[in-house]
Amino acid sequence: MPRYLSLVRIDESTAPAGGPSAELMQRMGELIEEMTKAGVLLDTSGLTPAAQAVRVAWDGERTSVTDGPFTESKEVVGGYAFMQCKDRAEALEWTRRFLSIHGPEWTLACELREIVEY
């Protein structure tokens, strides 16, 4: 069965200051439980804010390290879900359901990508 990575993209400047509400966390917990019981969810988590991130870059000769926040980044990866689904349509449906549990105060997008199997 194919595996998919759903990268949750968020604009941190418009996200609720207090983070996810207790109600959202409850809805998220219920969906995570449903996905786990269905055998779809392999792993998921939220990530710390970009201000706490470190970017390591390679220019062909050496690496450089830059501490966050990254002023050029408007949209950042705020979390992920690693899923194993029967096909792309199923992965899309779970991703849609994840997005739909958020209230109108959230503006998010998920980038859904199939994992290349070698």
C-alpha positions in Angstrom: 0.0 0.0 0.0 1.3 3.5 -0.8 2.4 5.8 1.9 1.7 9.6 2.0 3.1 12.6 3.8 0.7 15.4 4.5 2.6 18.6 5.4 0.4 21.0 7.2 1.3 24.5 6.1 0.3 27.5 8.2 0.8 31.2 8.2 2.0 31.8 11.8 1.2 35.5 11.6 -2.5 34.8 11.3 -2.7 31.7 13.6 -4.6 32.1 16.9 -2.2 33.5 19.5 -3.1 30.8 22.0 -2.6 28.0 19.6 -5.2 25.3 19.1 -8.3 25.5 21.4 -9.2 22.6 23.8 -12.2 21.9 21.5 -9.9 21.6 18.4 -7.5 19.4 20.3 -10.5 17.1 21.2 -11.7 16.9 17.6 -8.1 16.3 16.5 -7.7 13.5 19.1 -10.9 11.9 17.9 -9.8 12.0 14.2 -6.4 10.6 15.1 -8.0 7.8 17.0 -10.3 7.0 14.0 -7.3 7.1 11.6 -5.2 4.8 13.9 -8.1 2.3 14.2 -8.5 2.3 10.4 -4.8 1.4 10.1 -4.1 4.6 8.1 -2.1 6.8 10.4 1.5 5.8 10.9 2.6 9.0 12.7 1.5 12.6 13.2 2.6 15.6 15.2 2.6 19.4 15.3 5.9 21.3 15.1 7.4 24.1 17.2 7.1 27.6 15.8 9.5 28.6 13.0 11.2 31.1 15.5 12.6 28.0 17.2 13.8 26.3 14.0 17.3 26.1 12.5 17.9 26.0 8.8 20.9 24.1 7.5 21.8 24.8 3.9 24.4 23.4 1.5 25.8 25.6 -1.3 27.8 22.9 -3.0 30.9 23.4 -1.0 29.9 24.0 2.7 27.0 24.1 5.0 25.6 27.2 6.7 23.3 27.4 9.7 20.6 30.0 10.2 18.5 30.3 13.3 14.8 31.1 12.9 12.6 33.0 12.5 13.0 33.2 8.8 11.7 36.6 7.6 11.3 35.4 4.0 8.9 32.6 5.1 5.3 33.5 5.3 3.9 30.0 5.2 5.7 27.3 7.3 5.3 23.6 8.0 3.4 23.5 11.3 2.9 19.7 11.4 2.6 16.5 9.5 0.7 13.3 9.1 2.4 10.1 7.8 -0.3 7.8 6.4 -0.6 4.5 4.6 -3.6 4.5 2.3 -5.0 2.2 -0.4 -4.7 5.1 -2.9 -4.4 8.8 -3.4 -8.1 9.4 -3.2 -8.2 7.9 0.4 -5.2 10.0 1.4 -7.0 13.1 0.1 -10.2 12.3 2.0 -8.3 11.9 5.3 -6.4 15.2 4.6 -9.7 17.0 3.8 -11.2 15.7 7.0 -8.2 16.9 9.0 -8.5 20.4 7.5 -12.3 20.6 8.1 -12.1 20.1 11.9 -10.4 23.5 12.2 -12.5 26.5 12.8 -12.7 29.7 10.7 -9.9 31.3 12.7 -7.4 29.0 11.0 -6.0 29.4 7.5 -4.1 26.2 6.6 -3.2 24.1 3.6 -1.8 20.6 3.4 0.7 19.5 0.8 0.0 15.8 0.2 2.9 13.8 -1.3 3.3 10.1 -2.0 6.4 8.6 -0.6 8.7 7.2 -3.3 9.4 3.5 -2.6 12.8 2.3 -3.7 
